Amino acid sequence: MFIRSICLVCALSSTARSAGDAAALLSRSVDAFRANEPKQKHWNWQTVETRELVDRSGKTAQRFPSVTSEAVLGSDGRRCNAVVGWGDGRKPYLADASPDQRCQAMNAIAPPFPPLGVLLNRRGRVLEKANGAIVIAVEPDKSRLKDPDFDIRCGASIRATVKLDAAIFFPLHIEGEVLESGCDTVFKAVNQYETMTRAPMSSSFRKGSTFRVEWSLQKDRTGDPGKSFWIAASQHYSQPWDNQNRVLYYWGRQVAVTREGHRLVKDVNTTAQEFFVGSELIFR
């Protein structure tokens, strides 16, 4: 009995150390993630997104027009993503406008998944430290589901596996599933291609969604680490679909849904190029 009690204390102590280590490591990853953002001014990129509705067996029920966007540099030195092409040939909104106008048009369309929210979640434990990487399991935190900050409450709704670079703590890979309601959002659709006004819409990135995001380091050609930039090179999302929805809304456009399906699948691939430099890195 005494031996078992000692073993139990050891196990609890080990778990506590793992949780403490994970919280400290995730905190450092938040710093690394934020420090990476200003470096985007040295890079531009192009992103291609595809979407399809699939049935319960995973078979495609309907494909939607792909969308190609590029990083536009605003007068404030920050970049935004603006549409440069639709797969069905539709002319992009404000295609000939100034960078600031194109950025303003896209500011109303926020990405559904906030990586920073997962990194801000402190309910984690270290799974592995090997091969230059640290793997951390993150669990939902129900105490933060009502936080006024969307990133925090959405991150608190997610069970995820986070892989960090062991040297600089930047996230290399995050994958997981939304288990709680903190990612639920209702928004007024900004229709940039149609004149009709739609009722408030709900984001499809909600409870039951799964995702995978992978980052890759874009190295400055001159070897300057201050210009090297981590970019989300590959993203995959699988989201529950409500067959009562007859319209899919994305990038300021609504597309008719003509088939029934079980899940909405989205894949995102990014090509990066250093600003004013001829090098190009392509990820698939």
C-alpha positions as CSV (number, residue, x, y, z in Angstrom):
1,M,0.0,0.0,0.0
2,F,2.8,2.4,0.9
3,I,4.7,1.5,-2.3
4,R,1.6,2.1,-4.4
5,S,1.1,5.5,-2.7
6,I,4.6,6.5,-3.5
7,C,4.2,5.4,-7.1
8,L,1.0,7.4,-7.4
9,V,2.7,10.5,-6.0
10,C,5.5,10.0,-8.5
11,A,3.0,9.7,-11.4
12,L,1.2,12.9,-10.3
13,S,4.5,14.7,-9.9
14,S,5.6,13.7,-13.4
15,T,2.2,14.8,-14.9
16,A,2.5,18.1,-13.1
17,R,6.0,18.6,-14.4
18,S,4.9,17.7,-18.0
19,A,2.0,20.2,-17.7
20,G,4.3,22.9,-16.4
21,D,6.9,22.3,-19.1
22,A,4.1,22.4,-21.8
23,A,2.8,25.7,-20.5
24,A,6.3,27.3,-20.6
25,L,7.0,25.9,-24.0
26,L,3.7,27.1,-25.4
27,S,4.3,30.5,-24.0
28,R,7.6,30.6,-25.8
29,S,5.9,29.5,-29.0
30,V,3.5,32.4,-28.7
31,D,6.5,34.8,-28.5
32,A,8.0,33.1,-31.6
33,F,4.7,33.3,-33.5
34,R,4.3,37.0,-32.8
35,A,7.9,37.8,-33.6
36,N,7.5,36.1,-37.0
37,E,4.7,38.4,-38.1
38,P,6.7,41.6,-38.8
39,K,9.0,39.6,-41.1
40,Q,6.2,39.2,-43.6
41,K,7.1,42.6,-45.1
42,H,10.1,40.9,-46.8
43,W,7.9,38.3,-48.5
44,N,4.9,37.9,-50.8
45,W,3.0,34.8,-51.5
46,Q,0.2,33.3,-53.5
47,T,-2.4,30.9,-52.1
48,V,-4.7,28.5,-53.9
49,E,-7.8,27.2,-52.1
50,T,-10.0,24.3,-53.2
51,R,-13.4,23.4,-51.6
52,E,-15.6,20.4,-52.1
53,L,-18.7,18.8,-50.5
54,V,-18.3,15.1,-49.7
55,D,-20.7,12.4,-48.7
56,R,-20.3,10.1,-45.7
57,S,-17.9,7.8,-47.6
58,G,-15.7,10.7,-48.6
59,K,-16.8,10.8,-52.2
60,T,-17.1,14.2,-53.8
61,A,-20.7,15.4,-54.1
62,Q,-20.0,18.9,-55.4
63,R,-16.9,20.9,-56.2
64,F,-16.8,24.7,-55.8
65,P,-14.8,27.3,-57.7
66,S,-11.2,27.4,-56.5
67,V,-9.8,30.8,-55.4
68,T,-6.3,32.2,-55.8
69,S,-5.2,35.0,-53.6
70,E,-1.9,37.0,-53.2
71,A,-0.3,38.9,-50.4
72,V,-0.8,42.6,-50.9
73,L,1.4,45.1,-49.1
74,G,-0.6,48.0,-47.6
75,S,0.7,51.5,-46.8
76,D,1.0,50.4,-43.1
77,G,3.7,47.9,-44.1
78,R,1.4,44.9,-43.3
79,R,0.3,42.3,-45.8
80,C,-3.2,41.0,-46.5
81,N,-4.6,38.4,-48.9
82,A,-6.6,39.6,-51.8
83,V,-8.2,37.6,-54.6
84,V,-6.5,37.5,-58.0
85,G,-8.4,34.7,-59.6
86,W,-11.5,32.4,-59.5
87,G,-11.4,28.9,-60.9
88,D,-14.6,29.6,-62.9
89,G,-13.2,32.8,-64.5
90,R,-15.1,35.3,-62.3
91,K,-13.3,38.6,-62.2
92,P,-11.9,39.3,-58.7
93,Y,-13.5,42.1,-56.7
94,L,-11.5,45.4,-56.8
95,A,-8.9,43.7,-59.1
96,D,-7.6,47.0,-60.4
97,A,-7.9,48.9,-57.1
98,S,-5.1,50.2,-54.8
99,P,-3.4,47.8,-52.3
100,D,-5.1,49.6,-49.4
101,Q,-8.5,49.3,-51.0
102,R,-8.0,45.6,-51.7
103,C,-6.8,45.0,-48.1
104,Q,-9.8,46.8,-46.7
105,A,-12.1,44.7,-48.7
106,M,-10.6,41.5,-47.3
107,N,-10.3,42.7,-43.7
108,A,-14.0,41.8,-43.2
109,I,-13.3,38.2,-44.1
110,A,-11.2,36.7,-41.2
111,P,-9.8,33.2,-41.4
112,P,-11.8,30.7,-39.3
113,F,-8.9,29.0,-37.4
114,P,-6.6,31.1,-35.1
115,P,-3.3,29.2,-34.5
116,L,-2.4,31.7,-31.8
117,G,-5.5,30.6,-29.9
118,V,-4.2,27.0,-29.6
119,L,-0.8,28.2,-28.5
120,L,-2.3,30.4,-25.8
121,N,-4.1,27.4,-24.3
122,R,-2.2,26.3,-21.2
123,R,-3.8,22.9,-20.8
124,G,-1.1,20.9,-22.4
125,R,1.4,18.2,-21.7
126,V,4.7,17.2,-23.3
127,L,4.5,14.0,-25.3
128,E,7.9,13.8,-26.9
129,K,11.2,15.6,-27.3
130,A,13.2,14.1,-30.2
131,N,14.8,14.9,-33.6
132,G,14.9,18.6,-33.0
133,A,11.2,18.9,-32.2
134,I,8.9,19.0,-29.2
135,V,5.4,17.5,-29.4
136,I,2.7,18.8,-27.0
137,A,-0.9,17.6,-26.6
138,V,-3.3,20.4,-25.9
139,E,-6.8,19.8,-24.3
140,P,-9.8,22.1,-24.4
141,D,-10.2,24.6,-21.5
142,K,-13.9,25.0,-20.7
143,S,-13.1,27.9,-18.3
144,R,-12.2,30.1,-21.3
145,L,-15.0,29.3,-23.6
146,K,-16.7,32.6,-22.9
147,D,-13.6,34.8,-23.2
148,P,-14.3,38.0,-25.2
149,D,-11.2,37.3,-27.4
150,F,-12.2,35.0,-30.2
151,D,-8.7,33.5,-30.6
152,I,-8.7,32.5,-26.9
153,R,-12.2,31.0,-26.8
154,C,-11.7,29.1,-30.1
155,G,-8.3,27.8,-29.0
156,A,-9.9,26.7,-25.7
157,S,-12.4,24.6,-27.7
158,I,-9.7,22.6,-29.5
159,R,-8.0,19.3,-28.8
160,A,-4.7,19.5,-30.7
161,T,-1.2,18.1,-31.2
162,V,1.4,20.8,-31.5
163,K,4.9,20.2,-32.9
164,L,7.4,22.9,-32.0
165,D,10.9,23.5,-33.4
166,A,13.1,22.7,-30.4
167,A,15.5,25.5,-31.1
168,I,13.3,28.5,-31.5
169,F,9.9,27.1,-30.4
170,F,8.0,28.1,-33.5
171,P,5.1,25.8,-34.4
172,L,5.9,23.4,-37.2
173,H,2.6,21.6,-37.3
174,I,-0.7,21.9,-35.5
175,E,-3.6,19.4,-36.1
176,G,-6.7,18.7,-34.1
177,E,-10.4,18.8,-33.7
178,V,-12.9,21.3,-32.4
179,L,-14.7,19.7,-29.4
180,E,-16.4,22.7,-27.8
181,S,-18.5,25.7,-28.9
182,G,-15.9,28.6,-28.6
183,C,-15.2,28.7,-32.4
184,D,-18.9,29.2,-33.2
185,T,-19.4,32.6,-35.0
186,V,-22.3,34.3,-36.6
187,F,-21.5,37.1,-39.0
188,K,-23.1,39.4,-41.6
189,A,-21.9,38.3,-45.0
190,V,-20.1,41.0,-47.0
191,N,-21.4,40.3,-50.6
192,Q,-18.8,41.7,-53.0
193,Y,-20.2,40.0,-56.1
194,E,-23.9,40.1,-55.7
195,T,-26.4,42.9,-54.8
196,M,-28.7,40.9,-52.5
197,T,-28.2,41.2,-48.7
198,R,-28.2,37.9,-46.8
199,A,-29.3,37.2,-43.3
200,P,-26.5,36.5,-40.7
201,M,-24.5,33.4,-41.5
202,S,-22.7,30.8,-39.3
203,S,-19.1,29.8,-39.7
204,S,-18.6,26.2,-40.8
205,F,-15.5,25.9,-38.6
206,R,-17.3,24.8,-35.5
207,K,-17.7,21.7,-33.2
208,G,-16.8,18.6,-35.1
209,S,-14.3,20.3,-37.5
210,T,-10.8,18.8,-37.9
211,F,-7.8,20.5,-39.3
212,R,-4.1,20.3,-40.1
213,V,-1.7,23.2,-40.6
214,E,2.0,22.9,-41.5
215,W,4.5,25.8,-41.5
216,S,7.8,25.9,-43.4
217,L,10.7,28.3,-43.0
218,Q,11.4,30.6,-46.0
219,K,15.1,31.4,-45.7
220,D,16.4,34.8,-46.8
221,R,18.7,34.4,-49.7
222,T,21.5,36.5,-48.1
223,G,21.3,34.4,-44.9
224,D,19.8,37.2,-42.8
225,P,17.7,35.4,-40.1
226,G,15.9,38.7,-39.5
227,K,14.3,38.4,-42.9
228,S,13.6,34.6,-42.9
229,F,9.9,34.0,-42.5
230,W,7.7,31.0,-41.4
231,I,4.7,30.6,-43.6
232,A,1.6,28.3,-43.4
233,A,2.6,26.2,-46.5
234,S,-0.2,23.6,-46.3
235,Q,-3.6,23.6,-44.6
236,H,-6.4,21.0,-44.6
237,Y,-9.9,21.4,-43.1
238,S,-12.8,19.0,-42.8
239,Q,-16.0,20.6,-41.4
240,P,-19.5,19.4,-40.7
241,W,-22.1,20.4,-43.2
242,D,-25.8,21.3,-42.7
243,N,-27.8,20.3,-45.8
244,Q,-30.3,23.1,-45.1
245,N,-27.6,25.5,-46.3
246,R,-28.2,26.2,-50.0
247,V,-25.3,28.7,-50.3
248,L,-21.6,28.5,-49.5
249,Y,-20.0,31.8,-48.7
250,Y,-16.3,32.5,-49.0
251,W,-14.0,35.3,-50.0
252,G,-16.9,37.8,-50.3
253,R,-18.8,35.6,-52.7
254,Q,-21.8,33.2,-52.4
255,V,-22.0,30.0,-54.5
256,A,-25.1,27.9,-54.8
257,V,-25.0,24.4,-53.2
258,T,-26.8,22.0,-55.5
259,R,-26.0,18.7,-53.8
260,E,-26.3,17.2,-50.4
261,G,-23.2,16.3,-48.5
262,H,-21.8,15.3,-45.1
263,R,-18.7,17.5,-44.8
264,L,-17.1,20.5,-46.4
265,V,-13.4,19.9,-47.2
266,K,-11.0,22.7,-47.9
267,D,-7.3,22.5,-48.9
268,V,-5.0,25.5,-49.0
269,N,-1.5,25.5,-50.6
270,T,0.9,28.4,-50.6
271,T,3.8,29.5,-52.8
272,A,6.2,32.0,-51.3
273,Q,8.6,34.4,-52.9
274,E,11.0,36.8,-51.2
275,F,10.1,40.4,-52.0
276,F,12.3,41.8,-54.8
277,V,14.2,38.6,-55.0
278,G,13.8,36.0,-57.8
279,S,13.8,32.9,-55.6
280,E,10.5,30.9,-55.4
281,L,9.6,28.1,-53.1
282,I,6.6,25.9,-53.9
283,F,4.8,23.6,-51.5
284,R,2.3,20.9,-52.3
